[in-house]
């Protein structure tokens, strides 16, 4: 009896637990639960704690309401220029109506994939390969518009469509690489040629300016050099003219005779013969007449030159000044003679016997003779 009562109590407890489990439903956040009663849609449960009728209602589907990302494998697509390319896409979609996503379509992910493939082939079939490679934004916009319109009745909103990659055949890739390489080589050659042209132009302009500046500098230098030569020639000519005038005046004032000219001529002969290259010296024909003039002059002088009547030197002095000079010279001679006499008286007798010769200064012309020593 007690055993039967225990079994009944256990059965009642299990029934209560099962009833509570079927009555209380907890739906996670961003989920929606579709409730059916005897196989027919009854209500949609929101996130949180929900209570349903046990053994009558049940949660048929739990739909994820978050944005989902689905990547589809590459699909072969034929372009307008009959090239087969592989395009793989990524779809971003979100379920907005759980009831429509449950009862309007059996598998909405597969449906989106097939719809994406057909729409992508339709759009890419009207483009060439180059257009398909450079028009991704256009393809994404067109594909999203078609998918959003088709999936709207399924309770799905397509937010974004992205093309992950467009892969042409290997042969086309190689051809495109060659084309791109040739294009880049051409642009590089053009840029190099333009650079060389600019460099040549700049070099030519620099050389032109350098040549102009050099020519201007040479011209100014020649002008300055010519001016300097002219001034130097003028000064040299003036100096030579003054020297010639001075020498000429001195010669005429000194009244040279034939003996002086002959003596000067004989002094110039060693200078004419001087030099390492003078191996043979020819005696001038005028040397005989010069010697005759010198000999006649020596024969007629006899120790004392004769007065030729003209001035021997040009001294433009006043008479008082000349007399003062003569007096000064006489006083100097007398002082010298007195000094010599005092030295002789102080010296021993044997030293006075042979006095050393004393060179006295030569009297100027016209001065009175010096007095003999005492």
C-alpha positions in Angstrom: 0.0 0.0 0.0 2.7 2.4 0.9 4.7 1.4 -2.2 1.7 2.2 -4.4 1.3 5.6 -2.7 5.0 6.4 -3.3 4.7 5.5 -7.0 1.7 7.7 -7.4 3.4 10.6 -5.7 6.5 10.2 -8.0 4.3 10.1 -11.0 2.5 13.2 -9.9 5.8 15.0 -9.4 7.1 14.0 -12.8 3.8 15.2 -14.3 4.2 18.6 -12.6 7.8 18.9 -13.8 6.9 18.0 -17.4 3.9 20.3 -17.3 6.0 23.2 -16.1 8.7 22.5 -18.7 6.1 22.6 -21.5 4.4 25.7 -20.0 7.4 28.0 -19.3 9.6 28.9 -22.3 12.7 31.1 -22.1 13.6 32.8 -25.4 17.2 34.3 -25.7 17.8 37.9 -26.6 17.5 38.7 -30.4 15.5 35.5 -30.9 11.9 34.9 -31.8 9.9 31.8 -31.0 7.1 30.6 -33.4 4.4 28.9 -31.4 2.0 26.4 -33.1 -1.2 24.9 -31.7 -2.1 21.5 -33.2 0.2 22.3 -36.2 -1.2 25.8 -36.8 0.5 29.1 -36.1 -0.7 30.6 -32.9 1.7 33.4 -31.8 5.3 34.6 -31.7 7.3 34.6 -28.5 9.6 37.5 -27.7 12.8 37.3 -25.8 12.5 36.5 -22.1 10.2 34.3 -20.0 7.0 33.2 -21.8 4.1 30.9 -20.7 2.2 28.7 -23.2 -0.5 26.1 -22.9 1.2 22.8 -22.1 0.5 19.8 -24.3 -1.4 22.0 -26.7 1.0 24.7 -27.8 4.7 24.2 -28.7 7.6 26.3 -30.0 8.0 25.2 -33.6 11.0 27.3 -34.6 13.4 29.7 -32.9 14.4 32.4 -35.4 17.6 34.4 -35.1 16.8 38.1 -35.6 20.5 39.3 -35.8 22.2 40.4 -39.0 23.7 37.4 -40.6 26.7 37.0 -43.0 26.7 34.3 -45.6 29.6 33.7 -48.0 28.8 31.8 -51.1 31.4 29.8 -53.1 32.7 31.1 -56.4 30.3 30.8 -59.2 31.3 30.7 -62.9 29.9 33.7 -64.9 30.1 34.4 -68.6 30.8 38.0 -69.5 29.7 39.8 -72.6 33.1 39.1 -74.4 32.6 35.3 -73.8 35.1 35.0 -70.9 34.3 32.7 -68.0 35.2 34.3 -64.6 34.6 33.1 -61.1 32.8 35.4 -58.7 32.3 34.8 -55.0 29.9 37.0 -53.0 29.1 37.8 -49.4 25.5 38.6 -48.4 24.6 40.6 -45.2 20.9 40.0 -44.4 18.5 40.2 -41.4 15.2 38.5 -40.6 12.5 41.1 -39.9 9.5 38.8 -39.9 9.9 35.5 -38.2 6.5 34.1 -39.3 7.2 34.9 -43.0 10.7 33.5 -42.8 9.2 30.3 -41.3 6.2 29.7 -43.5 6.9 31.6 -46.7 10.1 29.9 -47.6 11.4 26.5 -46.6 15.2 27.4 -46.6 15.8 31.1 -47.0 19.6 30.8 -47.1 19.5 28.4 -50.0 17.0 30.6 -51.7 19.2 33.7 -51.3 22.2 31.8 -52.7 20.3 30.6 -55.8 18.8 34.1 -56.3 22.3 35.7 -56.0 23.8 33.3 -58.6 21.1 34.0 -61.2 21.1 37.7 -60.6 24.8 37.9 -60.7 25.0 36.0 -64.0 22.3 38.3 -65.4 24.2 41.5 -64.4 27.7 40.3 -65.4 26.5 38.9 -68.7 25.9 42.4 -70.0 29.4 43.6 -69.1 32.8 43.0 -70.5 35.7 41.7 -68.3 37.2 45.1 -67.9 33.8 46.6 -67.0 33.2 43.9 -64.5 36.6 44.4 -62.9 36.1 48.2 -62.6 32.4 48.3 -61.8 32.1 46.4 -58.5 30.0 49.1 -56.8 27.6 49.1 -59.7 27.3 45.3 -59.5 26.8 45.4 -55.7 24.1 48.1 -55.9 22.2 46.2 -58.7 22.5 42.9 -56.9 21.3 44.3 -53.6 18.3 45.9 -55.2 17.2 42.7 -56.8 17.7 40.6 -53.7 16.0 43.0 -51.4 12.9 43.1 -53.6 12.7 39.3 -53.9 13.3 38.5 -50.3 11.0 41.2 -48.9 8.0 38.8 -49.0 10.1 36.3 -47.1 10.5 38.6 -44.1 14.2 39.2 -44.9 16.0 42.4 -45.6 19.3 42.4 -47.5 21.5 45.1 -46.1 24.6 44.7 -48.2 26.1 42.7 -51.0 29.9 42.5 -51.6 31.9 40.8 -54.3 34.9 39.1 -52.6 36.7 38.4 -55.8 36.5 38.2 -59.6 39.0 35.7 -60.9 39.5 35.5 -64.7 41.1 32.4 -66.3 44.9 32.0 -66.0 45.5 32.7 -69.6 43.5 36.0 -69.3 45.4 36.8 -66.2 48.7 36.3 -68.0 47.5 38.5 -70.9 46.3 41.2 -68.6 49.6 41.1 -66.7 51.5 41.4 -70.0 49.2 44.3 -71.1 49.7 46.1 -67.8 53.4 45.5 -67.9 53.6 46.9 -71.4 51.5 49.9 -70.4 53.7 50.6 -67.4 56.8 50.2 -69.5 55.3 52.6 -72.1 54.5 55.1 -69.4 57.9 54.7 -67.8 59.6 55.2 -71.2 57.4 58.3 -71.8 58.3 59.7 -68.4 62.0 58.9 -69.0 61.9 60.7 -72.3 60.2 63.7 -70.8 62.7 63.8 -68.0 65.6 63.6 -70.5 64.0 66.3 -72.6 63.5 68.6 -69.6 67.1 67.8 -68.5 68.5 68.6 -72.0 66.5 71.9 -72.1 67.7 73.0 -68.7 71.2 72.0 -69.6 71.1 73.9 -72.8 69.7 77.0 -71.1 72.3 76.7 -68.4 75.1 76.5 -71.0 73.6 79.4 -72.9 73.5 81.6 -69.8 77.0 80.4 -68.9 78.3 81.3 -72.4 76.6 84.7 -72.3 78.0 85.5 -68.9 81.5 84.2 -70.0 81.3 86.4 -73.1 80.2 89.4 -71.1 83.0 88.8 -68.6 85.6 88.4 -71.3 84.3 91.6 -73.0 84.5 93.6 -69.8 87.9 92.1 -69.1 89.2 93.1 -72.5 87.8 96.5 -72.1 89.4 97.0 -68.8 92.7 95.5 -70.1 92.6 97.8 -73.1 92.0 100.8 -70.8 94.8 99.7 -68.5 97.2 99.2 -71.5 96.2 102.6 -72.9 96.8 104.4 -69.6 100.0 102.5 -69.1 101.2 103.4 -72.6 100.3 107.0 -72.0 102.1 107.1 -68.7 105.1 105.2 -70.2 105.2 107.6 -73.2 105.0 110.6 -70.9 107.8 109.2 -68.7 110.0 108.4 -71.7 109.3 111.9 -73.1 110.2 113.5 -69.8 113.4 111.3 -69.5 114.4 112.2 -73.1 113.8 115.9 -72.4 115.8 115.7 -69.2 118.7 113.8 -70.8 118.6 116.0 -73.9 118.6 119.1 -71.7 121.4 117.7 -69.5 123.5 116.9 -72.6 123.0 120.4 -74.1 123.7 122.0 -70.7 126.8 120.0 -70.2 128.2 120.8 -73.7 130.0 117.4 -74.3 133.1 117.3 -76.5 134.5 114.7 -78.7 136.7 113.1 -76.0 133.7 112.5 -73.8 131.7 110.9 -76.6 134.7 108.7 -77.5 135.1 107.6 -73.9 131.4 106.7 -73.6 131.7 104.7 -76.8 134.6 102.7 -75.5 132.7 101.9 -72.3 129.8 100.5 -74.2 132.0 98.1 -76.2 132.4 95.5 -73.3 128.6 95.5 -72.8 128.1 94.8 -76.5 130.4 91.9 -76.3 129.0 90.5 -73.1 126.8 87.4 -73.2 127.1 83.6 -73.4 126.0 83.4 -77.0 128.6 85.9 -78.2 131.2 83.5 -79.5 132.5 85.8 -82.3 132.6 89.6 -81.9 133.0 91.8 -84.9 134.8 95.1 -84.2 132.7 98.0 -85.4 134.1 100.2 -88.1 133.6 103.4 -86.1 136.1 102.3 -83.4 139.0 103.7 -85.3 137.5 107.2 -85.4 136.6 106.9 -81.8 140.1 106.1 -80.8 141.5 108.9 -83.0 139.1 111.3 -81.3 140.1 110.0 -77.9 143.8 110.2 -78.7 143.6 113.7 -80.0 141.7 114.7 -76.9 144.3 113.1 -74.7 147.2 114.7 -76.6 145.7 118.1 -76.4 144.6 117.9 -72.7 148.0 117.2 -71.2 146.7 116.5 -67.8 144.3 119.5 -67.4 141.2 119.8 -69.5 140.8 123.0 -71.5 137.9 125.2 -71.0 135.6 124.9 -74.0 133.9 128.1 -73.2 130.5 126.4 -72.3 129.2 125.4 -68.9 130.4 122.0 -67.5 127.3 121.6 -65.3 123.9 123.2 -64.8 123.6 124.8 -61.4 120.9 127.3 -61.1 122.0 128.9 -57.8 122.0 132.4 -56.6 125.4 134.1 -56.1 125.1 134.5 -52.3 124.3 130.8 -52.0 127.3 129.8 -54.1 129.6 132.1 -52.0 128.3 130.5 -48.8 129.0 127.0 -50.2 132.6 128.1 -51.1 133.2 129.5 -47.6 131.9 126.3 -46.0 134.3 124.2 -48.2 137.3 126.4 -47.3 136.5 126.2 -43.6 136.3 122.4 -43.9 139.7 122.2 -45.6 141.3 124.3 -42.9 139.9 122.2 -40.2 141.2 119.1 -41.9 144.6 120.6 -42.3 144.8 121.6 -38.6 143.8 118.1 -37.5 146.5 116.6 -39.6 149.1 119.0 -38.2 148.2 118.2 -34.6 148.4 114.5 -35.3 151.9 114.8 -36.8 153.2 116.8 -33.8 151.9 114.2 -31.4 153.2 111.3 -33.3 156.9 109.9 -32.8 159.6 111.1 -35.0 159.9 107.8 -36.9 156.2 107.9 -37.6 156.5 111.5 -38.9 159.1 110.4 -41.4 156.6 108.5 -43.5 153.2 109.9 -43.1 150.4 107.9 -44.6 148.7 109.3 -47.7 145.5 111.1 -46.9 142.7 111.3 -49.6 141.2 114.8 -49.4 137.9 115.6 -51.1 138.3 117.0 -54.5 137.6 120.7 -54.8 134.6 121.6 -56.8 135.2 123.5 -60.0 135.8 127.1 -59.4 136.7 126.7 -55.7 140.0 128.2 -54.5 142.8 125.8 -53.8 143.2 124.5 -50.3 145.9 125.8 -48.1 148.9 123.5 -47.6 149.3 122.0 -44.2 151.5 123.8 -41.7 
